[in-house]
């Protein structure tokens, strides 16, 4: 009897250990998925992502279907967006180009702003990214704040890029002051009119860019499905993929949290006479605008040495989302001349 009881006890212990081991294996298998879902977002098959240590921080980037031997293209998104905001456009271009889409400082999975950042910081981030990854004459493309960034890179480092492509930048000579903390800022309002030269089709309820840390964190905590619903409602022309990544970018946006840090973004927008200093082929795509604004934009763009400006009929500030097919056509026409 005692022998039978001991056999039963030993069997129970073995079964319990086996169950614990299986539970451990399941946890180990699930852990990478849980970590990934907490920190990142799904992206197209065959794409990669990684980090580069540049200008004192880690910059996160996405690499479209690797295309070694093909021209390298580096894409720089606008404020509160992420590298994946370029996805639908990149899918149209990836067969011909080796494309990298960075999360700029304070955005996506890149490191945050620092107290020492200034109006040169985000310019140096892009330059250092190119040098660290050892790219030779990449094509630089930027949207909004990213357009201002690549414009200034082209001006300050005239031999670095093969070409500069700017999607709806401000093309005049204008300064943007630092944004006050804790309030909606003038720059937020300026971006609605300045970026395209007219009141654009930007969402009525704009993402928080320069507000209190509590407000920015509340934006991060907004339910994802609510952001997606808002994105569809406010941007009916967009592909669902663009809305998905727009919503995710607002969940990931992390700063700036102080007026000092905010100067890195407002300072980046101070393009001054940068257009006139770009020596390589350059293209500007502008949002739709009334005749008088188009004329002013075209006049401002005449300072370019080897560039042209194209207005996109029916498109707002996010013209590559509003008019994807037309954007691809205009880009390909320009790119085949390089």
C-alpha angles and dihedrals in degrees: 000000000000089000091053092048091050090049090052091048092049090049091051092050091049092049091048092050091047090051091049090049092051091049089051092051091050091050091050091050093048097043097079090050092049092048092046094049091049095052110026146021137242116270134181121298115264091027120118135201135202148147134261124194104229134161093352100311142069113264115199119213142178121225116205120219100321111253108180114194094026123105113283118236123192117198124202117195131213128259118303090008128106137222090267090062083086094057103110092045093045092052088060094050106033097093091064102033140044099234130199121185115194130205101226122227111293092016135095113339097335121111121273131262117275131217091251096056118119141166092294097050101085090044090055090046091063094042092049091046090057092048096045092051089044097232117175114218099331122192108247121212126179139173126212106321087009089054090054088048096054090041090058092043089054091050099045097038104034096173098045102082135045093216140350122226119188124190112205101331123163104263102194131083105267137142125222116209126215116284120243116240121246099020138080105267138230090236090061089055093042091055090062092060108016100054094059101019092245140052100292135204093262116143115279089228102051125200115263110261107162110019138116118302089247091056093047092049090048087056089053089051096050108120110263093230090055091054091048091050090049091048092053092045096049098038108040092163094060128101113245089245091060091049091049094054092041089057093046092049091060090052090054101041109117114179166237093252100178136044089245092056091044090063089073089066100037090045091052089060092060095101095159107168095344094123092062092053098055108108100180126076110289136189129195122195113195131193120251114284141170118271097263092052092046089053091051092048092049091048091052091049094055089085090072113109097210105005145101138202126223125190114215111222113227095006129122129204093297090056096159088061097039095047108017098158093048091046091053092049093051092045094050091049089054097040094053089062093061 
